[in-house]
Amino acid sequence: EKAAARGGYPTAVDFIRLCETKEQAAEIIDYLERRKEITGEYAARLREQLNRHGLRSFGKRRKPGVQPASP
C-alpha cells in the first residue's frame, strides 16, 4: 500500500525501508502490530517476506527525512 493511498501517511513498508538490519525491521513490525497500526495477518506476511526474501525485498533503503518521489 502506497503512502499516497493513505493520505500521505507512511506505511509499514516505508518504515521497514528505513531499517539497516533485519532485526530492526522485525522490531518495527512488532511495534506496529502492538499498536494495532497493522493487523496480525499483515504482520505475519511482512515477517514471512523478511525471513524468506530479506530486508531489501521491501525496496531500496530510504534515508530518514527523505520522502520518495510522487508517482
Beta strands, then each sheet from edge to edge (+ up, - down):
end
